[in-house]
Amino acid sequence: MVKKLEAFPLKTGTRQGCPLSPLLFNIVLEVLARAISQEKEIKGIQLGIEEIKLSLFADDMIVYLENPIISTQNLLKLISSFSKVSGYKINVQKSQAFLYTNNRQTERQIMNELPFTIASKRIKYLGIQLTRDVKDLFKENYKPLLSEIKEDTNKWKNTPCSWIGRINIVKMAILPKHQHVLTHRWVRTYE
């Protein structure tokens, strides 16, 4: 026999650094992610036979909408319902919308409905600059990385250090920056 659990009052949240905190957050956010994925009135983008609606990494979410006017309204309703149930609120100041549309009227209509800032040229997601034009991905991601690496190597060039020390500097400070950008295949593909 399965017995229904009774509600219990929450008096405190998890402490900063508690290993349970991200796990609990992900469990709750998974409900929203599934609701967005299953909602027929929210149209994602079509990639082959697959419809993609969102990408999630920890608390960073990116939503892809095919029919932004209708889908945006439905997405905001769903998020509002989720907020009422879960207590989870989207930080409007930290959230941005990035529109890939060539229709100015549609763009203005969407801008009037969204509570978020509209990014005009690029948006940063997981440390990568996503640009309106694919041809700008190289300029926005690799050029700053290369100048940062040059700056770092110039800074350490005159540091009295053994060869092993220099190798460790490269392995610990330079390579991780480069590998992060290179792991995103779409940046490599469209230079």
C-alpha positions as CSV (number, residue, x, y, z in Angstrom):
1,M,0.0,0.0,0.0
2,V,1.4,3.4,-1.0
3,K,0.8,6.2,1.4
4,K,0.7,9.8,0.3
5,L,3.2,12.0,2.1
6,E,1.8,15.0,4.0
7,A,3.1,18.5,3.2
8,F,5.7,19.9,5.6
9,P,6.8,23.5,6.1
10,L,10.2,24.7,4.8
11,K,12.0,26.8,7.4
12,T,15.4,27.2,5.7
13,G,17.1,26.6,2.3
14,T,20.3,24.8,1.7
15,R,23.5,26.4,2.9
16,Q,26.0,27.9,0.5
17,G,28.3,25.2,-0.9
18,C,26.0,22.4,0.2
19,P,26.5,19.5,-2.2
20,L,22.7,18.9,-2.3
21,S,21.9,22.4,-3.5
22,P,22.7,21.9,-7.2
23,L,21.0,18.5,-7.2
24,L,17.8,19.8,-5.7
25,F,17.9,22.7,-8.1
26,N,18.3,20.4,-11.1
27,I,15.4,18.2,-9.9
28,V,13.1,21.2,-9.8
29,L,14.3,22.7,-13.0
30,E,13.9,19.4,-14.8
31,V,10.1,19.8,-14.3
32,L,10.2,23.1,-16.2
33,A,12.4,21.7,-18.9
34,R,10.0,18.8,-19.5
35,A,7.0,21.0,-19.4
36,I,8.6,23.2,-22.1
37,S,9.6,20.2,-24.2
38,Q,6.1,18.7,-24.0
39,E,4.1,21.8,-24.6
40,K,2.7,21.7,-28.2
41,E,2.0,25.4,-28.3
42,I,5.7,26.2,-27.9
43,K,7.4,25.5,-31.2
44,G,11.1,24.8,-31.2
45,I,13.5,24.9,-34.1
46,Q,13.6,21.9,-36.4
47,L,17.0,20.2,-36.9
48,G,16.5,17.3,-39.2
49,I,13.7,15.2,-37.8
50,E,14.3,16.6,-34.3
51,E,12.6,19.6,-32.7
52,I,14.9,21.4,-30.3
53,K,13.3,23.7,-27.7
54,L,15.9,24.3,-25.1
55,S,19.5,23.6,-23.8
56,L,20.2,23.5,-20.1
57,F,23.4,23.5,-18.2
58,A,23.1,24.0,-14.4
59,D,21.1,27.2,-14.1
60,D,21.8,28.5,-17.6
61,M,18.9,27.9,-20.0
62,I,18.6,28.8,-23.7
63,V,15.2,28.4,-25.4
64,Y,14.9,28.2,-29.2
65,L,11.5,29.3,-30.6
66,E,10.3,28.8,-34.2
67,N,7.2,30.9,-34.0
68,P,8.2,33.6,-31.5
69,I,5.0,35.6,-31.3
70,I,2.8,32.7,-30.3
71,S,5.5,30.6,-28.6
72,T,6.8,33.4,-26.5
73,Q,3.3,34.1,-25.0
74,N,2.9,30.4,-24.2
75,L,6.4,30.1,-22.8
76,L,5.8,33.1,-20.5
77,K,2.5,31.6,-19.3
78,L,4.2,28.2,-18.6
79,I,7.0,29.9,-16.7
80,S,4.5,32.0,-14.7
81,S,2.6,28.8,-13.7
82,F,5.8,27.1,-12.8
83,S,6.9,30.1,-10.7
84,K,3.6,30.0,-8.7
85,V,4.0,26.3,-7.9
86,S,7.8,26.2,-7.3
87,G,8.7,29.6,-6.0
88,Y,11.4,29.7,-8.7
89,K,11.6,33.2,-10.3
90,I,13.5,34.1,-13.4
91,N,15.9,37.0,-12.8
92,V,14.7,39.4,-15.5
93,Q,17.7,41.7,-15.1
94,K,20.1,38.8,-15.9
95,S,18.0,37.3,-18.7
96,Q,18.2,38.2,-22.3
97,A,16.4,37.5,-25.5
98,F,18.3,37.2,-28.8
99,L,16.1,37.4,-31.9
100,Y,17.0,35.8,-35.2
101,T,14.4,37.5,-37.4
102,N,14.5,39.7,-40.5
103,N,11.0,41.0,-39.9
104,R,11.2,44.3,-38.0
105,Q,7.4,44.3,-37.2
106,T,7.6,40.9,-35.7
107,E,10.7,41.9,-33.8
108,R,9.0,45.0,-32.3
109,Q,5.9,43.0,-31.3
110,I,8.1,40.4,-29.5
111,M,10.1,43.2,-27.8
112,N,6.9,44.7,-26.4
113,E,5.8,41.4,-25.0
114,L,9.1,40.2,-23.4
115,P,10.2,41.3,-19.9
116,F,13.8,40.7,-20.9
117,T,16.5,42.9,-22.4
118,I,16.9,42.3,-26.1
119,A,20.5,41.6,-27.2
120,S,21.0,43.1,-30.6
121,K,24.3,41.7,-31.9
122,R,25.4,38.8,-29.7
123,I,24.6,36.9,-26.5
124,K,26.9,35.0,-24.2
125,Y,26.0,31.5,-23.3
126,L,28.3,29.2,-21.3
127,G,31.3,31.5,-22.1
128,I,30.7,31.5,-25.8
129,Q,29.6,34.6,-27.8
130,L,26.6,33.5,-30.0
131,T,26.3,36.0,-32.9
132,R,23.5,36.8,-35.3
133,D,25.7,35.9,-38.2
134,V,27.6,32.7,-38.3
135,K,30.6,34.4,-40.0
136,D,31.1,36.5,-36.8
137,L,31.6,33.5,-34.5
138,F,35.3,33.4,-35.2
139,K,35.8,37.1,-34.6
140,E,33.8,37.2,-31.4
141,N,35.3,34.0,-29.8
142,Y,38.8,33.3,-31.2
143,K,40.2,36.8,-31.6
144,P,39.7,37.7,-27.9
145,L,41.1,34.3,-26.9
146,L,44.2,34.7,-29.0
147,S,44.9,38.2,-27.6
148,E,44.3,36.9,-24.1
149,I,46.8,34.1,-24.7
150,K,49.4,36.5,-26.1
151,E,48.9,38.7,-23.0
152,D,49.3,35.8,-20.7
153,T,52.5,34.5,-22.4
154,N,54.0,38.0,-22.4
155,K,53.3,38.3,-18.7
156,W,55.0,35.0,-17.9
157,K,57.8,35.3,-20.5
158,N,60.2,37.0,-18.1
159,T,59.2,35.1,-15.0
160,P,62.2,33.2,-13.6
161,C,60.9,29.7,-13.9
162,S,62.1,26.2,-14.8
163,W,61.1,24.4,-18.0
164,I,58.8,22.2,-15.9
165,G,57.3,25.3,-14.4
166,R,56.7,26.8,-17.8
167,I,55.1,23.6,-19.1
168,N,52.8,23.6,-16.0
169,I,51.8,27.3,-16.7
170,V,50.8,26.4,-20.2
171,K,48.9,23.2,-19.1
172,M,47.1,25.0,-16.3
173,A,46.5,28.5,-17.5
174,I,46.6,28.6,-21.3
175,L,45.3,25.3,-22.6
176,P,42.1,25.2,-20.5
177,K,41.0,28.5,-22.1
178,H,41.7,27.3,-25.6
179,Q,40.1,23.9,-25.0
180,H,36.9,25.5,-23.7
181,V,36.3,27.4,-27.0
182,L,37.4,24.4,-29.1
183,T,35.0,22.0,-27.5
184,H,32.1,23.9,-29.2
185,R,32.2,22.2,-32.6
186,W,29.9,24.8,-34.2
187,V,32.5,27.6,-33.6
188,R,35.2,25.5,-35.3
189,T,32.9,24.6,-38.2
190,Y,32.0,28.1,-39.3
191,E,35.2,30.2,-39.3
